């Protein structure tokens, strides 16, 4: 039986800033404060967000 879960693409910091109509630094600040749930990926710790 195939897995029925759909994988949602993750959003970049720039994507979120564009969607919320705010500066990218605002998204970073909200991420650091815990206002936005952030997933850190890769060796550089790039931020990724789920669209919820």
PDB file of N, H, CA, C and O in Angstrom:
ATOM      1  N   UNK A   1       0.850  -1.178   0.000  1.00  0.00           N
ATOM      2  CA  UNK A   1       0.000   0.000   0.000  1.00  0.00           C
ATOM      3  C   UNK A   1       0.895   1.241   0.000  1.00  0.00           C
ATOM      4  O   UNK A   1       1.857   1.329   0.764  1.00  0.00           O
ATOM      5  N   UNK A   2       0.569   2.171  -0.847  1.00  0.00           N
ATOM      6  H   UNK A   2      -0.212   2.099  -1.468  1.00  0.00           H
ATOM      7  CA  UNK A   2       1.357   3.394  -0.960  1.00  0.00           C
ATOM      8  C   UNK A   2       1.093   4.310   0.232  1.00  0.00           C
ATOM      9  O   UNK A   2       0.006   4.314   0.809  1.00  0.00           O
ATOM     10  N   UNK A   3       2.086   5.060   0.572  1.00  0.00           N
ATOM     11  H   UNK A   3       2.969   5.057   0.103  1.00  0.00           H
ATOM     12  CA  UNK A   3       1.959   6.032   1.651  1.00  0.00           C
ATOM     13  C   UNK A   3       1.066   7.171   1.177  1.00  0.00           C
ATOM     14  O   UNK A   3       1.350   7.789   0.151  1.00  0.00           O
ATOM     15  N   UNK A   4       0.002   7.454   1.899  1.00  0.00           N
ATOM     16  H   UNK A   4      -0.229   6.951   2.732  1.00  0.00           H
ATOM     17  CA  UNK A   4      -0.965   8.464   1.468  1.00  0.00           C
ATOM     18  C   UNK A   4      -0.636   9.863   1.985  1.00  0.00           C
ATOM     19  O   UNK A   4      -1.351  10.816   1.678  1.00  0.00           O
ATOM     20  N   UNK A   5       0.420   9.997   2.755  1.00  0.00           N
ATOM     21  H   UNK A   5       1.001   9.223   3.005  1.00  0.00           H
ATOM     22  CA  UNK A   5       0.794  11.323   3.274  1.00  0.00           C
ATOM     23  C   UNK A   5       1.418  12.151   2.163  1.00  0.00           C
ATOM     24  O   UNK A   5       2.289  11.681   1.431  1.00  0.00           O
ATOM     25  N   UNK A   6       0.966  13.368   2.052  1.00  0.00           N
ATOM     26  H   UNK A   6       0.258  13.750   2.647  1.00  0.00           H
ATOM     27  CA  UNK A   6       1.490  14.279   1.041  1.00  0.00           C
ATOM     28  C   UNK A   6       2.576  15.140   1.671  1.00  0.00           C
ATOM     29  O   UNK A   6       2.383  15.701   2.749  1.00  0.00           O
ATOM     30  N   UNK A   7       3.697  15.242   1.007  1.00  0.00           N
ATOM     31  H   UNK A   7       3.853  14.787   0.131  1.00  0.00           H
ATOM     32  CA  UNK A   7       4.800  16.046   1.524  1.00  0.00           C
ATOM     33  C   UNK A   7       4.632  17.477   1.027  1.00  0.00           C
ATOM     34  O   UNK A   7       4.621  17.739  -0.176  1.00  0.00           O
ATOM     35  N   UNK A   8       4.503  18.386   1.973  1.00  0.00           N
ATOM     36  H   UNK A   8       4.512  18.173   2.950  1.00  0.00           H
ATOM     37  CA  UNK A   8       4.348  19.805   1.646  1.00  0.00           C
ATOM     38  C   UNK A   8       5.728  20.426   1.460  1.00  0.00           C
ATOM     39  O   UNK A   8       6.638  20.147   2.240  1.00  0.00           O
ATOM     40  N   UNK A   9       5.896  21.258   0.446  1.00  0.00           N
ATOM     41  H   UNK A   9       5.156  21.485  -0.188  1.00  0.00           H
ATOM     42  CA  UNK A   9       7.190  21.928   0.281  1.00  0.00           C
ATOM     43  C   UNK A   9       7.430  22.925   1.411  1.00  0.00           C
ATOM     44  O   UNK A   9       6.503  23.571   1.899  1.00  0.00           O
ATOM     45  N   UNK A  10       8.676  23.033   1.809  1.00  0.00           N
ATOM     46  H   UNK A  10       9.429  22.508   1.413  1.00  0.00           H
ATOM     47  CA  UNK A  10       9.050  23.973   2.858  1.00  0.00           C
ATOM     48  C   UNK A  10       9.274  25.346   2.237  1.00  0.00           C
ATOM     49  O   UNK A  10       9.703  25.461   1.089  1.00  0.00           O
ATOM     50  N   UNK A  11       8.977  26.377   3.010  1.00  0.00           N
ATOM     51  H   UNK A  11       8.629  26.283   3.943  1.00  0.00           H
ATOM     52  CA  UNK A  11       9.149  27.753   2.551  1.00  0.00           C
ATOM     53  C   UNK A  11      10.471  28.314   3.058  1.00  0.00           C
ATOM     54  O   UNK A  11      10.904  27.997   4.166  1.00  0.00           O
ATOM     55  N   UNK A  12      11.100  29.137   2.252  1.00  0.00           N
ATOM     56  H   UNK A  12      10.749  29.394   1.352  1.00  0.00           H
ATOM     57  CA  UNK A  12      12.321  29.817   2.671  1.00  0.00           C
ATOM     58  C   UNK A  12      11.953  31.078   3.447  1.00  0.00           C
ATOM     59  O   UNK A  12      10.791  31.479   3.494  1.00  0.00           O
ATOM     60  N   UNK A  13      12.951  31.684   4.046  1.00  0.00           N
ATOM     61  H   UNK A  13      13.896  31.358   4.008  1.00  0.00           H
ATOM     62  CA  UNK A  13      12.741  32.940   4.762  1.00  0.00           C
ATOM     63  C   UNK A  13      12.198  34.005   3.815  1.00  0.00           C
ATOM     64  O   UNK A  13      11.305  34.769   4.184  1.00  0.00           O
ATOM     65  N   UNK A  14      12.725  34.058   2.612  1.00  0.00           N
ATOM     66  H   UNK A  14      13.450  33.438   2.312  1.00  0.00           H
ATOM     67  CA  UNK A  14      12.247  35.025   1.610  1.00  0.00           C
ATOM     68  C   UNK A  14      10.798  34.768   1.227  1.00  0.00           C
ATOM     69  O   UNK A  14      10.018  35.708   1.069  1.00  0.00           O
ATOM     70  N   UNK A  15      10.433  33.493   1.076  1.00  0.00           N
ATOM     71  H   UNK A  15      11.067  32.730   1.204  1.00  0.00           H
ATOM     72  CA  UNK A  15       9.046  33.139   0.750  1.00  0.00           C
ATOM     73  C   UNK A  15       8.093  33.657   1.819  1.00  0.00           C
ATOM     74  O   UNK A  15       7.061  34.252   1.510  1.00  0.00           O
ATOM     75  N   UNK A  16       8.450  33.424   3.080  1.00  0.00           N
ATOM     76  H   UNK A  16       9.288  32.941   3.331  1.00  0.00           H
ATOM     77  CA  UNK A  16       7.594  33.839   4.195  1.00  0.00           C
ATOM     78  C   UNK A  16       7.486  35.360   4.250  1.00  0.00           C
ATOM     79  O   UNK A  16       6.402  35.901   4.467  1.00  0.00           O
ATOM     80  N   UNK A  17       8.600  36.043   4.054  1.00  0.00           N
ATOM     81  H   UNK A  17       9.481  35.603   3.878  1.00  0.00           H
ATOM     82  CA  UNK A  17       8.587  37.511   4.068  1.00  0.00           C
ATOM     83  C   UNK A  17       7.659  38.044   2.981  1.00  0.00           C
ATOM     84  O   UNK A  17       6.897  38.981   3.218  1.00  0.00           O
ATOM     85  N   UNK A  18       7.721  37.456   1.805  1.00  0.00           N
ATOM     86  H   UNK A  18       8.340  36.694   1.612  1.00  0.00           H
ATOM     87  CA  UNK A  18       6.868  37.881   0.701  1.00  0.00           C
ATOM     88  C   UNK A  18       5.394  37.618   1.011  1.00  0.00           C
ATOM     89  O   UNK A  18       4.541  38.469   0.757  1.00  0.00           O
ATOM     90  N   UNK A  19       5.098  36.443   1.559  1.00  0.00           N
ATOM     91  H   UNK A  19       5.791  35.752   1.766  1.00  0.00           H
ATOM     92  CA  UNK A  19       3.709  36.088   1.884  1.00  0.00           C
ATOM     93  C   UNK A  19       3.115  37.000   2.953  1.00  0.00           C
ATOM     94  O   UNK A  19       1.940  37.360   2.886  1.00  0.00           O
ATOM     95  N   UNK A  20       3.928  37.372   3.937  1.00  0.00           N
ATOM     96  H   UNK A  20       4.883  37.080   3.991  1.00  0.00           H
ATOM     97  CA  UNK A  20       3.452  38.194   5.048  1.00  0.00           C
ATOM     98  C   UNK A  20       3.647  39.688   4.810  1.00  0.00           C
ATOM     99  O   UNK A  20       3.238  40.520   5.621  1.00  0.00           O
ATOM    100  N   UNK A  21       4.281  40.015   3.677  1.00  0.00           N
ATOM    101  H   UNK A  21       4.612  39.339   3.018  1.00  0.00           H
ATOM    102  CA  UNK A  21       4.528  41.409   3.314  1.00  0.00           C
ATOM    103  C   UNK A  21       5.332  42.147   4.392  1.00  0.00           C
ATOM    104  O   UNK A  21       4.997  43.260   4.798  1.00  0.00           O
ATOM    105  N   UNK A  22       6.410  41.478   4.841  1.00  0.00           N
ATOM    106  H   UNK A  22       6.682  40.574   4.512  1.00  0.00           H
ATOM    107  CA  UNK A  22       7.319  42.060   5.826  1.00  0.00           C
ATOM    108  C   UNK A  22       8.753  41.892   5.323  1.00  0.00           C
ATOM    109  O   UNK A  22       9.003  41.156   4.369  1.00  0.00           O
ATOM    110  N   UNK A  23       9.679  42.574   5.968  1.00  0.00           N
ATOM    111  H   UNK A  23       9.475  43.172   6.743  1.00  0.00           H
ATOM    112  CA  UNK A  23      11.093  42.467   5.612  1.00  0.00           C
ATOM    113  C   UNK A  23      11.633  41.111   6.065  1.00  0.00           C
ATOM    114  O   UNK A  23      11.160  40.546   7.051  1.00  0.00           O
ATOM    115  N   UNK A  24      12.608  40.603   5.349  1.00  0.00           N
ATOM    116  H   UNK A  24      12.992  41.062   4.548  1.00  0.00           H
ATOM    117  CA  UNK A  24      13.212  39.310   5.678  1.00  0.00           C
ATOM    118  C   UNK A  24      13.785  39.296   7.097  1.00  0.00           C
ATOM    119  O   UNK A  24      13.746  38.267   7.771  1.00  0.00           O
ATOM    120  N   UNK A  25      14.317  40.436   7.552  1.00  0.00           N
ATOM    121  H   UNK A  25      14.349  41.273   7.004  1.00  0.00           H
ATOM    122  CA  UNK A  25      14.857  40.504   8.918  1.00  0.00           C
ATOM    123  C   UNK A  25      13.759  40.361   9.967  1.00  0.00           C
ATOM    124  O   UNK A  25      14.017  39.867  11.065  1.00  0.00           O
ATOM    125  N   UNK A  26      12.550  40.782   9.646  1.00  0.00           N
ATOM    126  H   UNK A  26      12.341  41.183   8.755  1.00  0.00           H
ATOM    127  CA  UNK A  26      11.414  40.601  10.562  1.00  0.00           C
ATOM    128  C   UNK A  26      11.117  39.117  10.721  1.00  0.00           C
ATOM    129  O   UNK A  26      10.860  38.650  11.831  1.00  0.00           O
ATOM    130  N   UNK A  27      11.152  38.377   9.625  1.00  0.00           N
ATOM    131  H   UNK A  27      11.361  38.757   8.724  1.00  0.00           H
ATOM    132  CA  UNK A  27      10.926  36.925   9.684  1.00  0.00           C
ATOM    133  C   UNK A  27      12.017  36.269  10.517  1.00  0.00           C
ATOM    134  O   UNK A  27      11.729  35.390  11.329  1.00  0.00           O
ATOM    135  N   UNK A  28      13.250  36.679  10.330  1.00  0.00           N
ATOM    136  H   UNK A  28      13.484  37.393   9.671  1.00  0.00           H
ATOM    137  CA  UNK A  28      14.359  36.123  11.129  1.00  0.00           C
ATOM    138  C   UNK A  28      14.166  36.415  12.614  1.00  0.00           C
ATOM    139  O   UNK A  28      14.373  35.540  13.455  1.00  0.00           O
ATOM    140  N   UNK A  29      13.771  37.642  12.933  1.00  0.00           N
ATOM    141  H   UNK A  29      13.603  38.353  12.249  1.00  0.00           H
ATOM    142  CA  UNK A  29      13.544  38.019  14.333  1.00  0.00           C
ATOM    143  C   UNK A  29      12.417  37.177  14.926  1.00  0.00           C
ATOM    144  O   UNK A  29      12.560  36.647  16.028  1.00  0.00           O
ATOM    145  N   UNK A  30      11.292  37.046  14.205  1.00  0.00           N
ATOM    146  H   UNK A  30      11.176  37.476  13.310  1.00  0.00           H
ATOM    147  CA  UNK A  30      10.176  36.231  14.685  1.00  0.00           C
ATOM    148  C   UNK A  30      10.612  34.782  14.882  1.00  0.00           C
ATOM    149  O   UNK A  30      10.163  34.118  15.816  1.00  0.00           O
ATOM    150  N   UNK A  31      11.472  34.299  14.016  1.00  0.00           N
ATOM    151  H   UNK A  31      11.836  34.839  13.257  1.00  0.00           H
ATOM    152  CA  UNK A  31      11.999  32.942  14.150  1.00  0.00           C
ATOM    153  C   UNK A  31      12.835  32.821  15.420  1.00  0.00           C
ATOM    154  O   UNK A  31      12.673  31.871  16.187  1.00  0.00           O
ATOM    155  N   UNK A  32      13.722  33.775  15.639  1.00  0.00           N
ATOM    156  H   UNK A  32      13.854  34.546  15.016  1.00  0.00           H
ATOM    157  CA  UNK A  32      14.578  33.758  16.837  1.00  0.00           C
ATOM    158  C   UNK A  32      13.769  33.866  18.125  1.00  0.00           C
ATOM    159  O   UNK A  32      14.129  33.268  19.139  1.00  0.00           O
ATOM    160  N   UNK A  33      12.675  34.627  18.088  1.00  0.00           N
ATOM    161  H   UNK A  33      12.382  35.113  17.264  1.00  0.00           H
ATOM    162  CA  UNK A  33      11.825  34.820  19.262  1.00  0.00           C
ATOM    163  C   UNK A  33      10.877  33.648  19.495  1.00  0.00           C
ATOM    164  O   UNK A  33      10.259  33.551  20.556  1.00  0.00           O
ATOM    165  N   UNK A  34      10.759  32.758  18.512  1.00  0.00           N
ATOM    166  H   UNK A  34      11.260  32.836  17.651  1.00  0.00           H
ATOM    167  CA  UNK A  34       9.845  31.630  18.634  1.00  0.00           C
ATOM    168  C   UNK A  34       8.434  31.946  18.182  1.00  0.00           C
ATOM    169  O   UNK A  34       7.535  31.121  18.344  1.00  0.00           O
ATOM    170  N   UNK A  35       8.224  33.124  17.619  1.00  0.00           N
ATOM    171  H   UNK A  35       8.955  33.794  17.487  1.00  0.00           H
ATOM    172  CA  UNK A  35       6.903  33.511  17.119  1.00  0.00           C
ATOM    173  C   UNK A  35       6.509  32.651  15.927  1.00  0.00           C
ATOM    174  O   UNK A  35       5.343  32.288  15.775  1.00  0.00           O
ATOM    175  N   UNK A  36       7.483  32.327  15.082  1.00  0.00           N
ATOM    176  H   UNK A  36       8.430  32.622  15.205  1.00  0.00           H
ATOM    177  CA  UNK A  36       7.267  31.438  13.938  1.00  0.00           C
ATOM    178  C   UNK A  36       8.025  30.142  14.177  1.00  0.00           C
ATOM    179  O   UNK A  36       9.188  30.163  14.580  1.00  0.00           O
ATOM    180  N   UNK A  37       7.369  29.017  13.930  1.00  0.00           N
ATOM    181  H   UNK A  37       6.425  28.999  13.603  1.00  0.00           H
ATOM    182  CA  UNK A  37       8.030  27.719  14.072  1.00  0.00           C
ATOM    183  C   UNK A  37       8.999  27.544  12.912  1.00  0.00           C
ATOM    184  O   UNK A  37       8.614  27.634  11.746  1.00  0.00           O
ATOM    185  N   UNK A  38      10.248  27.294  13.242  1.00  0.00           N
ATOM    186  H   UNK A  38      10.561  27.220  14.189  1.00  0.00           H
ATOM    187  CA  UNK A  38      11.317  27.207  12.257  1.00  0.00           C
ATOM    188  C   UNK A  38      11.976  25.844  12.303  1.00  0.00           C
ATOM    189  O   UNK A  38      12.161  25.267  13.374  1.00  0.00           O
ATOM    190  N   UNK A  39      12.329  25.335  11.136  1.00  0.00           N
ATOM    191  H   UNK A  39      12.179  25.804  10.266  1.00  0.00           H
ATOM    192  CA  UNK A  39      13.120  24.121  11.014  1.00  0.00           C
ATOM    193  C   UNK A  39      14.476  24.537  10.473  1.00  0.00           C
ATOM    194  O   UNK A  39      14.553  25.199   9.438  1.00  0.00           O
ATOM    195  N   UNK A  40      15.546  24.158  11.159  1.00  0.00           N
ATOM    196  H   UNK A  40      15.483  23.620  12.000  1.00  0.00           H
ATOM    197  CA  UNK A  40      16.893  24.497  10.708  1.00  0.00           C
ATOM    198  C   UNK A  40      17.443  23.289   9.954  1.00  0.00           C
ATOM    199  O   UNK A  40      17.421  22.167  10.459  1.00  0.00           O
ATOM    200  N   UNK A  41      17.934  23.532   8.741  1.00  0.00           N
ATOM    201  H   UNK A  41      17.951  24.444   8.331  1.00  0.00           H
ATOM    202  CA  UNK A  41      18.421  22.431   7.916  1.00  0.00           C
ATOM    203  C   UNK A  41      19.838  22.711   7.434  1.00  0.00           C
ATOM    204  O   UNK A  41      20.273  23.861   7.357  1.00  0.00           O
ATOM    205  N   UNK A  42      20.536  21.650   7.115  1.00  0.00           N
ATOM    206  H   UNK A  42      20.183  20.717   7.177  1.00  0.00           H
ATOM    207  CA  UNK A  42      21.868  21.763   6.542  1.00  0.00           C
ATOM    208  C   UNK A  42      22.915  22.219   7.540  1.00  0.00           C
ATOM    209  O   UNK A  42      22.615  22.575   8.680  1.00  0.00           O
ATOM    210  N   UNK A  43      24.153  22.195   7.070  1.00  0.00           N
ATOM    211  H   UNK A  43      24.396  21.906   6.144  1.00  0.00           H
ATOM    212  CA  UNK A  43      25.287  22.573   7.916  1.00  0.00           C
ATOM    213  C   UNK A  43      25.251  24.049   8.288  1.00  0.00           C
ATOM    214  O   UNK A  43      25.726  24.435   9.356  1.00  0.00           O
ATOM    215  N   UNK A  44      24.682  24.880   7.403  1.00  0.00           N
ATOM    216  H   UNK A  44      24.296  24.567   6.536  1.00  0.00           H
ATOM    217  CA  UNK A  44      24.608  26.319   7.676  1.00  0.00           C
ATOM    218  C   UNK A  44      23.450  26.677   8.588  1.00  0.00           C
ATOM    219  O   UNK A  44      23.388  27.796   9.098  1.00  0.00           O
ATOM    220  N   UNK A  45      22.533  25.747   8.800  1.00  0.00           N
ATOM    221  H   UNK A  45      22.584  24.838   8.386  1.00  0.00           H
ATOM    222  CA  UNK A  45      21.385  26.028   9.654  1.00  0.00           C
ATOM    223  C   UNK A  45      20.347  26.911   8.994  1.00  0.00           C
ATOM    224  O   UNK A  45      19.686  27.709   9.658  1.00  0.00           O
ATOM    225  N   UNK A  46      20.203  26.768   7.672  1.00  0.00           N
ATOM    226  H   UNK A  46      20.740  26.120   7.132  1.00  0.00           H
ATOM    227  CA  UNK A  46      19.198  27.555   6.952  1.00  0.00           C
ATOM    228  C   UNK A  46      17.815  27.324   7.538  1.00  0.00           C
ATOM    229  O   UNK A  46      17.480  26.212   7.947  1.00  0.00           O
ATOM    230  N   UNK A  47      17.018  28.378   7.574  1.00  0.00           N
ATOM    231  H   UNK A  47      17.290  29.281   7.241  1.00  0.00           H
ATOM    232  CA  UNK A  47      15.661  28.289   8.115  1.00  0.00           C
ATOM    233  C   UNK A  47      14.693  27.826   7.032  1.00  0.00           C
ATOM    234  O   UNK A  47      14.779  28.239   5.875  1.00  0.00           O
ATOM    235  N   UNK A  48      13.770  26.957   7.441  1.00  0.00           N
ATOM    236  H   UNK A  48      13.701  26.622   8.380  1.00  0.00           H
ATOM    237  CA  UNK A  48      12.667  26.560   6.574  1.00  0.00           C
ATOM    238  C   UNK A  48      11.399  26.578   7.411  1.00  0.00           C
ATOM    239  O   UNK A  48      11.429  26.339   8.618  1.00  0.00           O
ATOM    240  N   UNK A  49      10.295  26.863   6.755  1.00  0.00           N
ATOM    241  H   UNK A  49      10.271  27.057   5.775  1.00  0.00           H
ATOM    242  CA  UNK A  49       9.013  27.016   7.426  1.00  0.00           C
ATOM    243  C   UNK A  49       7.969  26.170   6.719  1.00  0.00           C
ATOM    244  O   UNK A  49       8.039  25.957   5.508  1.00  0.00           O
ATOM    245  N   UNK A  50       7.008  25.694   7.483  1.00  0.00           N
ATOM    246  H   UNK A  50       6.951  25.867   8.466  1.00  0.00           H
ATOM    247  CA  UNK A  50       5.852  25.002   6.905  1.00  0.00           C
ATOM    248  C   UNK A  50       4.716  25.996   6.771  1.00  0.00           C
ATOM    249  O   UNK A  50       4.529  26.866   7.621  1.00  0.00           O
ATOM    250  N   UNK A  51       3.966  25.857   5.704  1.00  0.00           N
ATOM    251  H   UNK A  51       4.117  25.150   5.013  1.00  0.00           H
ATOM    252  CA  UNK A  51       2.799  26.725   5.507  1.00  0.00           C
ATOM    253  C   UNK A  51       1.651  26.127   6.309  1.00  0.00           C
ATOM    254  O   UNK A  51       1.166  25.041   5.988  1.00  0.00           O
ATOM    255  N   UNK A  52       1.218  26.826   7.341  1.00  0.00           N
ATOM    256  H   UNK A  52       1.611  27.707   7.601  1.00  0.00           H
ATOM    257  CA  UNK A  52       0.144  26.314   8.205  1.00  0.00           C
ATOM    258  C   UNK A  52      -0.937  27.340   8.381  1.00  0.00           C
ATOM    259  O   UNK A  52      -1.921  27.086   9.076  1.00  0.00           O
TER     260      UNK A  52
END
